[in-house]
Amino acid sequence: MPRYGIPEYRLPYEMLDRDIDVITSLGVKIETNTRVGSDISMDQLHTDYDAVVLAIGLHLGRSTRIPGAEHKQVCKAVDLLRNITDGDKFKLPKQAVVIGGGNVAMDIARSLARLQKQKFGGVKVTVTALEDRAHFLADPVEIKECSEEGIEIFDARGPQECIIEKGKLKGLRTWKVRSIFDEQGRFAPAYDESDELIHEGDMIIEAIGQMSDVSILGEQLTEDLEWNRGRIQVDDNGHTSVEWFWAAGDCVKGPDVVHAVADGHRVAGSIERWLVGRQK
Ligand SMILES: Cc1cc2nc3c(=O)[nH]c(=O)nc-3n(C[C@H](O)[C@H](O)[C@H](O)COP(=O)(O)OP(=O)(O)OC[C@H]3O[C@@H](n4cnc5c(N)ncnc54)[C@H](O)[C@@H]3O)c2cc1C
């Protein structure tokens, strides 16, 4: 994610390469382009190695599932950020609408704005967030810099429909948010339907959170593990309830690179102690 999620204007990839070089110089072997679950199974990893650490991050973008969200011009922020980093060809939207009020929403909005500025000479990016300004999830500096880059931010707007006419995406319909949570504190947005806006756009980007693809664990391991609200339960050192299995980083709790790296250090220490203990 540091390479494909975090935009290069924030984290220069040269610095990332330097860190990776330090790690490989210690003798760590990195097998790239190897997907656990299809190229190699978790069972195989268990057979070939004494200990396995799951650090798969949160790479599946969540969808609003509003009508029209299945249109090909509606995409997930993490997928689009990856396309941008990879230099993949995609049709740069003339007018983009981002759904979400967190840092990922700001990252994709700013990345698109910069590309639009280069290609079209101007910026037409709109961000719509459920939260009102006082409760925005993104860092204040990100919101400020978004506005400075010409991005329009609409707060307290709930997405209702991706408008499609004759197969073409036209924009996003939103209603004013009256409240986001119900009395029990559950996520249950309530809207003022009389306050409707249409945000025009030829691409809509959903930036409403990510999840882990834990399907790669397989049935047996999923059953053997202890879970806490959809996340794998670990002790302070990242050790799971399964003896040979550790988990770390975003797929356990997040939220940032510093915490993921710190998790890595704790897990490495824990595995070393476990391996040494077994040899006695
Ligand atoms: C858009 C965006 C912007 C962010 N900006 C910042 C920021 O400015 N500062 C900050 O500190 N944090 C930021 N973060 C958060 C940060 O990227 C994560 O907290 C951190 O990268 C978590 O590290 P990780 O090792 O747990 O997971 P990741 O960095 O996500 O790494 C997971 C790895 O597992 C691999 N993987 C996944 N599934 C499989 C599989 N089936 N088989 C094999 N490999 C697999 C992935 O390819 C990847 O290499 C941002 C995140 C996003 C999405």
Ligand as a Chemical Component Dictionary entry (heavy atoms), coordinates in Angstrom:
data_LIG
# 
_chem_comp.id                   LIG 
_chem_comp.type                 NON-POLYMER 
_chem_comp.pdbx_formal_charge   0 
_chem_comp.three_letter_code    LIG 
# 
loop_
_chem_comp_atom.comp_id 
_chem_comp_atom.atom_id 
_chem_comp_atom.alt_atom_id 
_chem_comp_atom.type_symbol 
_chem_comp_atom.charge 
_chem_comp_atom.model_Cartn_x 
_chem_comp_atom.model_Cartn_y 
_chem_comp_atom.model_Cartn_z 
_chem_comp_atom.pdbx_ordinal 
LIG C1  C1  C 0 -4.813 5.536   -0.206 1  
LIG C2  C2  C 0 -4.067 5.273   1.072  2  
LIG C3  C3  C 0 -3.250 6.258   1.582  3  
LIG C4  C4  C 0 -2.548 6.051   2.764  4  
LIG N1  N1  N 0 -1.746 7.047   3.228  5  
LIG C5  C5  C 0 -0.983 6.828   4.333  6  
LIG C6  C6  C 0 -0.057 7.808   4.805  7  
LIG O1  O1  O 0 0.046  8.907   4.252  8  
LIG N2  N2  N 0 0.696  7.531   5.893  9  
LIG C7  C7  C 0 0.620  6.314   6.540  10 
LIG O2  O2  O 0 1.355  6.097   7.511  11 
LIG N3  N3  N 0 -0.249 5.362   6.113  12 
LIG C8  C8  C 0 -1.046 5.593   5.037  13 
LIG N4  N4  N 0 -1.916 4.614   4.595  14 
LIG C9  C9  C 0 -2.024 3.358   5.369  15 
LIG C10 C10 C 0 -0.823 2.445   5.105  16 
LIG O3  O3  O 0 -0.650 2.270   3.710  17 
LIG C11 C11 C 0 -1.044 1.102   5.796  18 
LIG O4  O4  O 0 -1.352 1.316   7.159  19 
LIG C12 C12 C 0 0.176  0.206   5.710  20 
LIG O5  O5  O 0 0.632  0.099   4.384  21 
LIG C13 C13 C 0 -0.176 -1.165  6.267  22 
LIG O6  O6  O 0 0.868  -2.051  6.040  23 
LIG P1  P1  P 0 0.575  -3.605  5.881  24 
LIG O7  O7  O 0 1.910  -4.228  5.693  25 
LIG O8  O8  O 0 -0.283 -4.081  6.983  26 
LIG O9  O9  O 0 -0.307 -3.743  4.566  27 
LIG P2  P2  P 0 -0.005 -3.293  3.070  28 
LIG O10 O10 O 0 0.981  -2.204  2.993  29 
LIG O11 O11 O 0 -1.353 -3.088  2.480  30 
LIG O12 O12 O 0 0.672  -4.565  2.437  31 
LIG C14 C14 C 0 -0.041 -5.761  2.213  32 
LIG C15 C15 C 0 0.737  -6.645  1.276  33 
LIG O13 O13 O 0 0.123  -7.927  1.200  34 
LIG C16 C16 C 0 0.025  -8.277  -0.161 35 
LIG N5  N5  N 0 -1.099 -9.222  -0.345 36 
LIG C17 C17 C 0 -2.422 -9.003  -0.162 37 
LIG N6  N6  N 0 -3.116 -10.123 -0.443 38 
LIG C18 C18 C 0 -2.212 -11.054 -0.811 39 
LIG C19 C19 C 0 -2.296 -12.416 -1.241 40 
LIG N7  N7  N 0 -3.460 -13.071 -1.334 41 
LIG N8  N8  N 0 -1.146 -13.084 -1.557 42 
LIG C20 C20 C 0 0.038  -12.448 -1.464 43 
LIG N9  N9  N 0 0.201  -11.172 -1.072 44 
LIG C21 C21 C 0 -0.926 -10.490 -0.755 45 
LIG C22 C22 C 0 -0.179 -6.980  -0.896 46 
LIG O14 O14 O 0 0.124  -7.141  -2.267 47 
LIG C23 C23 C 0 0.828  -6.110  -0.143 48 
LIG O15 O15 O 0 2.117  -6.289  -0.657 49 
LIG C24 C24 C 0 -2.657 4.799   3.444  50 
LIG C25 C25 C 0 -3.489 3.807   2.926  51 
LIG C26 C26 C 0 -4.197 4.037   1.769  52 
LIG C27 C27 C 0 -5.110 2.962   1.238  53 
# 
loop_
_chem_comp_bond.comp_id 
_chem_comp_bond.atom_id_1 
_chem_comp_bond.atom_id_2 
_chem_comp_bond.value_order 
_chem_comp_bond.pdbx_ordinal 
LIG C1  C2  SING 1  
LIG C2  C3  SING 2  
LIG C2  C26 DOUB 3  
LIG C3  C4  DOUB 4  
LIG C4  N1  SING 5  
LIG C4  C24 SING 6  
LIG N1  C5  DOUB 7  
LIG C5  C6  SING 8  
LIG C5  C8  SING 9  
LIG C6  O1  DOUB 10 
LIG C6  N2  SING 11 
LIG N2  C7  SING 12 
LIG C7  O2  DOUB 13 
LIG C7  N3  SING 14 
LIG N3  C8  DOUB 15 
LIG C8  N4  SING 16 
LIG N4  C9  SING 17 
LIG N4  C24 SING 18 
LIG C9  C10 SING 19 
LIG C10 O3  SING 20 
LIG C10 C11 SING 21 
LIG C11 O4  SING 22 
LIG C11 C12 SING 23 
LIG C12 O5  SING 24 
LIG C12 C13 SING 25 
LIG C13 O6  SING 26 
LIG O6  P1  SING 27 
LIG P1  O7  DOUB 28 
LIG P1  O8  SING 29 
LIG P1  O9  SING 30 
LIG O9  P2  SING 31 
LIG P2  O10 DOUB 32 
LIG P2  O11 SING 33 
LIG P2  O12 SING 34 
LIG O12 C14 SING 35 
LIG C14 C15 SING 36 
LIG C15 O13 SING 37 
LIG C15 C23 SING 38 
LIG O13 C16 SING 39 
LIG C16 N5  SING 40 
LIG C16 C22 SING 41 
LIG N5  C17 SING 42 
LIG N5  C21 SING 43 
LIG C17 N6  DOUB 44 
LIG N6  C18 SING 45 
LIG C18 C19 SING 46 
LIG C18 C21 DOUB 47 
LIG C19 N7  SING 48 
LIG C19 N8  DOUB 49 
LIG N8  C20 SING 50 
LIG C20 N9  DOUB 51 
LIG N9  C21 SING 52 
LIG C22 O14 SING 53 
LIG C22 C23 SING 54 
LIG C23 O15 SING 55 
LIG C24 C25 DOUB 56 
LIG C25 C26 SING 57 
LIG C26 C27 SING 58 
# 
